[in-house]
Amino acid sequence: MLKFRALIPGISIASIILVILGTALFVLCSFAIRTGDLNVYFDSYLLHLVWVTVFQAALSTLLAIIFAILLAKALSLVTFKGKALLLRFMPITFILPTLVVVTGILSVYGQQGLIAQILHYVGLPFSMSIYGLHGILLAHVFLNFPYACSLFYQTLASIPVEQKQLAAQLNFSNFSYFKLIEWPQLLRQLFPIASLIFMLCFSSFAIVLALGGGPKYTTIEVAIYQSIRNFELMQAVVLSGLQLMCCLSFMWLMQKISRIKKVNMQFAGADYKLPVSCKLRWLSSVIIVIGGLFIFTPIVTILIEGINALHLFLFNTALKRAINYSIVIAFASAITSIIFAGLLLWTNSRLLIMQQIKWSNRLMLVGSLILAIPSMVLGAGLFLLLFDYMNNVVFVCLLMILCNSLMALPYVLKKLAIPMYDVTSRYWLLSQSLNITGYKHLYLIEYKALKPVLAKSFAFAFILSLGDFGIIALFGGRAVTTLPYYLYEQISHYHYQQGMVTASILLVLSFSFMVVLDYDRT
């Protein structure tokens, strides 16, 4: 029988989350009604917002998936030195701060970027503008396709050796082998990966705000931000409800489509590769070179230009203040997110042990509820509620720590949920027989066994908070300035060199914690 005190940690955190989210929504709606802000525009522009949001997300997803499959297939055909290192660092773009991605894209494809400089050096004109739909697509593909490629490559590499040997005996061509063996396995991952990329592109904020180039390519998330900044609060509420309905509808649709049975495959003996023609090997090598350049050129350019200009702005007071605020807020947010997740999962693991599946699902749903509510709505509601304290530095920092920790919570829960349940269930009977309960159980069993996973979860939450621009976009400029906000101001004012320095600092900080994410694999 599950004791009530085992439920207290999870119920307490779930109640705090529900109170915060409910309060933010209530304050935003009531403030809009109380101030007489009842103007809601159901016009062609609203339909245009929905169309642009869905269209850019769908096109970004399609391009990312196509490029990911092409590169994954090319990597499966060619062996070369540095391949393992390439595969390990390919997903680096997926968790980079979005404004670093924007800066990287500008450093290569912008008017003062690397390509423009090369063309000008050889006497050729460069007239492409990075702003608009193509800039949004380029940034979204850069952000998502390397991660998808690494997952697709793992799928291709996990095909049993026996199937490869049988295909060779039957004299399969490379196209037949891809069609009959590899494509069915890729298809199992296609819909989950595509739905994840679509949701990220659908709710993209910083990329669209920085590269959208005007109202023509404004998305729902950016329109919510603009409505809040213009104090059109009811419009923001309606747009938030619209985005929520679109996200839930898409999630329901993907669940219906992707009901495909999963098959777990393991390596059987040494790896075996089908014979590859010289022409196909050459084509694969070209694809790998192009893909590698596309992924790493913006990152390397940021580092080189940032380091070269570092001495010019290293002693900039505003930059040092932004670094200090970013590190403190990100560190505290990651700690808070880990504590929230640990207390929720403490109760969740015990509910699962006692076969209380329904209550476990409800508890985890509350923990992930923030994904269904735009960050702008959460920030705006708390901003209006606590407006009188917005000039207090400590108070603004605490508010940002709370918001960022809630935004990172669903990802931390996803990383910790299964490992924590496995550890708790494995030692449950033994710990009960030895009367190891409460905080003693948490320290001796969960904490000791989960230290590597906790370190990775902490690093992941730190990076998410460090690069967050959604919350600081509302609070920034009054009392607190973080690196993403400082970088956005530099980009929007065309301060190219200063932006490179700020982006390189963000990149180095993020990369340092990515090493922590991957340290137990080295």
C-alpha positions, 0 to 999 in steps of 0.5 A, a space after each residue: 500500500 502506497 503511503 500518503 507521504 510518498 505522494 506529497 513531493 509530487 503533489 506539491 510540485 504539481 500544485 505549484 505548476 498548476 497554480 503558476 500556469 493558472 494564475 498567469 492565464 487568469 491574470 492575462 485574460 482578466 486584465 484584458 477584460 478589465 482594461 476594456 481591451 476587447 478588440 479581436 481581429 478575425 480578419 484575413 491577416 489572422 488566416 495569413 498568420 496561421 498559413 505562414 506558421 503552418 507552411 514554414 513549419 511544414 516546408 522546414 520539416 520536409 527539407 530537414 527530413 530529406 537532407 537528413 536521410 540523404 546525409 545519413 545514407 551517404 554516411 552509411 556507405 562511406 568509412 573515413 577517419 573522423 566519422 565517429 567524431 562527426 557523428 558525435 558532434 552533428 547534433 550540436 546545432 539542435 540544442 544551441 541557443 537559437 540566436 547563436 544559430 541566427 548569428 551563424 547563418 548571418 556570418 555565412 549567408 548575410 551581406 557581410 558574411 563569408 560567402 559575400 566576402 568570397 564573391 566580392 574578392 573574386 569580383 562577383 556580386 552578392 545580392 541575396 537577402 537572408 531575411 524572409 522565408 528563405 532565411 527562416 527555412 535555412 535557419 530551421 534546417 540548420 537547427 534540426 537536420 543534423 539531429 535527425 541525420 544522427 538518428 537516421 544513421 543509428 537506424 541504418 547502422 542497427 540493421 542486422 548483419 544477416 539482412 545485409 549478407 542476405 541482400 548481398 547473396 540475392 544480388 540486391 542493387 543499392 536502390 533495392 536494398 534501400 527500398 526493401 530493407 532500409 526504408 521500412 526501418 527509416 519509416 518507423 522513425 520518420 513520423 516521430 522525428 518529423 512531428 518533433 521538428 514540425 512542433 519546434 518550427 511551428 512554435 519558433 520565435 527567435 529565428 522568425 523574429 530575427 530573420 522574418 523580415 517583416 509582417 509578411 512572414 510573421 508567425 503566431 508565436 511572434 504575433 503573440 509577442 507583438 500583441 503583448 508588446 502593443 498591449 493588445 492583450 485580448 488579441 494575444 489570448 485569442 492567438 494563444 488559444 489558436 496556437 494551442 488548438 493547432 498544436 493539440 490537433 497536430 499531436 492528435 493527428 500524428 498519434 493516429 498516423 504513427 501507430 506503427 509497431 516498433 521493432 528493436 534490432 541489435 548488431 549480430 556479429 561484426 559489421 558488414 557493408 554491401 559493395 558500393 560502386 565508385 560512382 556512388 562512393 564519390 557521390 556519397 563523399 560529396 554529400 558528406 563534404 557539403 553536409 559537413 560544411 553546412 553544419 560546421 562553417 557557421 559555427 567555426 566562423 562565429 568562433 574565429 570572428 568572435 575570437 578575433 574581435 574579442 579584444 575590442 569588446 572584452 572589457 565592455 561593461 554591458 557584455 560582462 553584466 550580460 554574461 554574469 546575469 546569464 550564468 547565474 539565471 541559467 545555473 539557478 534555473 537548471 537547479 530548480 528544474 532538477 529539483 522539480 523533476 526529482 520530486 515529481 519523479 519520486 512520486 511517479 516512480 512509486 505510483 508506477 510500482 503500485 500499478 497506479 498508471 492512470 495517476 502516474 500519467 496525470 502527474 506527468 501530464 502536469 509536469 509537461 503542461 508548459 509545452 501546451 502554453 506559449 512561453 509568451 503567455 506565461 511571461 506576460 501573465 506573471 509580468 502583469 501580476 508583478 508589474 510593480 516589481 519589474 524594476 527590482 533586479 533580484 525580483 526579475 531574476 527570480 521570475 526568470 529563473 522560475 519561468 526558465 525552469 518550468 520551460 526546461 522541466 518537460 525535457 528534464 522529465 523525459 531524460 530522468 523518468 525511465 532511469 529513475 523508475 528502473 532504479 527505484 523498482 530494482 531496489 524497492 523490495 530490498 530498501 523496504 526490507 532494510 527500512 531505507 525510506 524517505 530522504 535516505 532512500 533518495 540519497 543512497 539509491 536514486 542519487 547514487 545511481 543517477 548521478 551521470 543522468 542528473 549531470 546530463 539533465 542539469 547540463 541540458 537544462 542549463 543550455 536551454 535556459 542560457 539560450 532562452 530568448 522568449 521570456 527575456 524578450 518581455 522582461 529584458 531592457 528594464 533591469 536585467 539583460 542576458 546574453 541572448 537579449 544583448 545579442 538580439 539588440 546587436 543583431 537588430 542594430 547591425 552591430 556585426 562585430 559585437 554580435 560575433 563576440 557575444 555569439 562566440 561566448 554563448 557558443 563556448 558556454 553551450 559547448 562546454 556544457 555539451 561536453 558534460 552531456 556527452 562525458 559518460 560516453 567518452 
